[in-house]
Amino acid sequence: MLDPDPHAPAAAAADHHLCAPYDDPQALDELAATCAAVTTEFENVPADALRRLAEHTRVAPSADAVAIAQDRIREKNFIRDAGLSVVPFAVLRSVADISADACAGCLPGIVKTARLGYDGKGQVRVETLEEVRAAFAEFKNVPCILEKRVDLACEVSVVLARSTDGAVRCFPVGENQHRGGILDLTIVPARISPATAASALDMATRLATALDYVGTLGVELFVLQGGEVLVNEMAPRPHNRQDATVCSQFDQQVRAMCGLPLGDPGLMSPVAMLNVMGDMWSAGTPDWAAVMAHDGARLHLYGKREARPGRKMGHINVLAGNADAAVTAAESLRHALVSGCAAP
């Protein structure tokens, strides 16, 4: 594995840790010479590094797909050009782009940096053109988008896998809940109508096909109060939902990388995924025994050395008889982790 962090969690599991920048030519050449297939664990590996690797070994997802996902301007335009509905948006490359005409229909909205924003970072809610200008200045005039705030019923996500022959297997739709702009809970199956779920699955599949994507892909969608479904963004990697399906997202990634048939993504049990945040260490080490004492809970810690507020340190998948029961149990475990009380 290649990671510039000498304490990268994946290093503990790797046979060899190439501790170098993601675009280091020598490290990339060694990776290509050593590995039969290469993938990326997060969105911001330079696309050109993946292109260099692809000259010598199998790479999934492709550099082109990752490059689109890394840039909100390219991403929004690609989704729209693929014939899929998106939230109204305006592209802000300079102060001159912030005008009544250019931003018509996008206020009140959210200014988001085109690159590197995540978990609520690089985003500012705005009401007026003056606030748009102030947010753009706050971001040092880097390229941004202004995205209209819409009346959400809920946010959902579809994780799917697409193979080299174009076959697509979708995991059940998940329902996302956030705290402070950061994903807190994902509930599977999402508590939405069958028609809405079918629309979300169809839109995600069409997007993966338009990208000629290979590997596991997460697609985030907005469900509006009137029932309309819009594509928001995508993440070219597996996500932290496993334990509840026949074949995990990580299994699917390996299968796609190796050109093998995709597995069964069917749901064996309703599940709620709870993100374990660094904030939970504020009063000391969380009470892991409370999680281990819960029969339906599966704890996954990432091995990060330092717990910081807002940092994802792991997650817990809580299996239960139905989605509501899984949510109740996950929320109980959240409380138990920080209070030292055993979960019921």
PyMOL commands that set and color helices and strands:
alter all, ss='L'
color gray80, all
select helices_A, chain A and resi 9-12+25-34+47-54+63-70+72-81+95-97+129-138+194-211+249-257+278-281+288-292+323-339
alter helices_A, ss='H'
color red, helices_A
select strands_A, chain A and resi 37-38+58-59+89-92+109-113+123-126+144-148+152-162+168-170+174-179+182-188+215-224+229-235+271-277+297-301+312-319
alter strands_A, ss='S'
color yellow, strands_A
deselect
rebuild
show_as cartoon
